[in-house]
Amino acid sequence: MSIDADPAEAMLAEEARRLFSGRVDFLLSAPQLKFLPEGDFPEVAFCGRSNVGKSSLLNALTGRKSIARTSVTPGRTQELNFFEVGQPTQFRLVDMPGYGFAKAPVKVVENWRKLVRTYLRGRAVLKRNLVLVDCRHGLKDVDRDMMTMLDEAAVGYRLVLTKADKIKASELALVQEKVLAEARKHPAAYPVLHVTSAEKGMGIAELRAAVLSDIRS
């Protein structure tokens, strides 16, 4: 979908660009539910396998280099990290712990999963979840598990392909087809697939506009 398809979409995209290029501040990290901020602003959460590119995508969306730290070490994000957008605050972005492989003790990983699961099921202000999928690998069983958990929690989510610049166009088209086919089996999945590259800026404007639309839905 082109953000210039009609005037309304172009206006939404420009408003989203201004919001994301304005104030975006780190609020807090919540290692346990008791540390969650008050639910006084709508939230959009980002999740995906470890090293899927969540931090890089957050940096690209906000036009910053280090609003969210990146690392080649899987499992670095061990908490729910909250960022406030807008002046005054309009909404929050939530960087969730990566799932799947993580270089951490089993007990710690289980605590992360419990934190994420309880947050998803009980956070009334959560407007949408973005499930990030690495284009080079497509959907894995851990992604399907997350999608099923979101279905059961009745949390609507968008599937976002990352690192689209890393594979050939023909391979990318095949991945898109497969992911969309699986998405149709999940009642909480949004019927539009977002294809992005944080490094090249591909799909970033469209995803910003989608997040703003979700916040206002």
C-alpha positions in Angstrom: 0.0 0.0 0.0 1.4 3.4 -0.9 1.2 6.1 1.7 0.3 8.5 -1.2 -2.7 6.5 -2.3 -5.1 9.2 -1.2 -5.0 12.6 0.7 -6.2 11.0 4.0 -3.4 8.4 4.0 -0.9 11.1 3.1 -2.0 13.3 5.9 -1.9 10.4 8.4 1.7 9.5 7.2 2.8 13.1 7.6 1.3 13.3 11.1 3.0 10.1 12.0 6.3 11.3 10.7 6.1 14.5 12.8 5.1 12.5 15.9 7.9 10.0 15.6 10.5 12.6 14.8 9.5 14.7 17.8 9.8 13.8 21.4 10.4 10.0 22.0 11.8 9.4 25.5 12.7 6.2 27.4 10.3 5.9 30.4 11.3 2.8 32.3 12.1 -0.9 32.2 9.8 -3.3 33.9 11.4 -6.6 35.0 8.2 -7.6 36.8 4.5 -6.7 36.5 4.6 -4.5 39.6 7.0 -2.1 37.8 4.6 -1.5 34.9 3.7 2.2 34.4 0.1 3.4 35.0 -2.1 2.5 32.0 -2.9 6.1 31.2 -1.8 6.1 27.5 -2.4 3.7 24.6 0.4 1.3 23.9 1.8 -0.6 20.9 4.2 -3.5 21.7 7.0 -5.0 19.6 7.8 -8.7 19.9 9.8 -11.3 17.9 12.6 -13.9 18.1 15.8 -12.8 19.6 17.9 -10.9 17.1 14.9 -10.3 14.8 15.8 -6.6 14.7 13.3 -5.0 17.2 15.8 -2.5 18.4 16.9 -1.5 14.9 13.3 -1.1 13.8 12.4 1.1 16.8 15.5 3.2 16.0 14.4 3.5 12.4 10.8 4.4 13.3 11.9 7.2 15.6 14.8 8.4 13.4 17.3 7.8 16.2 20.5 5.9 16.4 20.2 4.5 19.8 16.7 5.1 21.3 16.7 1.3 21.7 20.0 -0.5 22.1 21.0 -3.1 19.5 23.1 -6.1 20.1 24.3 -9.2 18.2 23.8 -11.2 21.5 20.4 -12.9 21.5 18.3 -12.2 24.6 19.8 -8.9 25.5 16.4 -7.3 26.1 15.2 -9.0 29.4 12.5 -6.6 30.4 9.5 -4.6 29.0 11.0 -1.3 27.9 8.6 1.6 27.6 9.1 4.7 25.4 6.7 7.7 25.4 5.9 9.5 22.1 4.7 13.0 21.6 4.7 16.3 23.6 2.5 16.0 25.5 2.6 12.2 25.5 0.3 10.6 22.9 1.1 7.0 23.3 3.8 4.5 24.3 6.0 2.0 22.4 6.9 -1.2 24.3 10.0 -3.2 23.4 9.3 -6.8 24.7 11.9 -9.5 25.5 12.9 -11.5 22.5 11.6 -15.1 22.5 13.2 -18.3 21.3 16.9 -18.7 21.8 18.4 -16.6 24.6 21.7 -16.8 26.3 20.3 -16.8 29.8 19.5 -19.4 32.5 16.3 -21.4 32.0 14.7 -19.8 35.1 15.3 -16.3 33.8 13.9 -17.1 30.4 10.8 -18.6 32.0 10.3 -15.4 34.0 10.5 -13.4 30.8 7.8 -15.5 29.2 5.6 -15.2 32.3 6.0 -11.4 32.2 5.2 -11.2 28.5 2.2 -13.5 28.7 0.7 -11.7 31.7 1.3 -8.3 30.1 -0.4 -9.3 26.9 -3.5 -10.8 28.6 -4.0 -8.1 31.1 -3.0 -4.8 29.6 -6.2 -2.9 28.8 -4.4 0.0 27.0 -2.5 -2.3 24.6 -3.9 -1.4 21.2 -1.8 -3.6 18.9 1.1 -5.9 18.9 3.7 -6.0 16.2 5.1 -9.5 15.6 8.4 -9.2 13.8 9.6 -11.9 11.5 13.1 -12.1 9.9 12.6 -12.3 6.1 15.6 -14.6 5.8 14.0 -17.3 8.0 10.2 -16.8 7.7 7.9 -18.0 10.4 9.3 -20.4 13.0 7.4 -22.5 15.6 8.2 -19.9 18.3 6.5 -17.3 16.1 3.5 -19.5 15.7 3.3 -20.0 19.4 3.3 -16.3 20.0 0.6 -15.8 17.3 -1.6 -18.5 19.0 -1.0 -16.8 22.4 -2.1 -13.5 20.9 -5.2 -15.1 19.3 -6.1 -16.6 22.7 -5.6 -13.3 24.5 -7.7 -11.5 21.8 -4.8 -9.1 21.2 -4.8 -7.9 17.6 -1.4 -7.9 15.9 0.4 -7.0 12.7 3.0 -9.2 11.1 6.1 -7.2 10.2 8.9 -8.7 8.0 12.3 -7.3 8.9 15.7 -7.2 7.1 13.9 -7.2 3.7 17.1 -5.9 2.0 19.0 -9.0 2.9 17.3 -11.4 0.4 16.5 -11.3 -3.3 13.1 -9.9 -4.5 12.0 -13.3 -5.6 12.8 -14.9 -2.3 11.0 -12.0 -0.5 7.9 -12.5 -2.5 7.8 -16.2 -1.6 8.3 -15.4 2.1 5.4 -12.9 1.9 3.1 -15.4 0.3 3.8 -18.0 2.9 3.5 -15.7 5.9 0.2 -14.2 4.6 -1.2 -17.7 4.0 -0.5 -18.6 7.7 -1.8 -15.3 8.9 -5.2 -16.0 7.5 -5.5 -19.0 9.9 -5.1 -16.7 12.9 -8.2 -14.6 14.0 -6.2 -11.9 15.7 -3.8 -11.3 12.8 -4.2 -8.1 10.8 -4.8 -8.9 7.1 -1.9 -6.6 5.9 1.7 -7.7 5.9 4.4 -5.0 6.5 7.7 -5.4 4.8 10.5 -3.4 6.2 14.3 -2.7 6.3 15.6 -0.6 9.1 18.9 -0.2 7.3 17.4 1.0 4.0 14.2 2.7 5.4 11.9 0.4 3.4 8.3 0.4 4.8 9.1 2.6 7.7 6.8 5.5 6.8 3.9 3.0 6.2 4.5 1.3 9.5 4.6 4.6 11.4 1.2 5.5 9.8 -0.2 2.1 10.7 0.9 2.5 14.4 -0.8 5.9 14.6 -4.0 4.4 13.0 -4.0 1.6 15.6 -3.5 4.1 18.5 -6.6 5.9 17.3 -8.8 2.9 16.6 
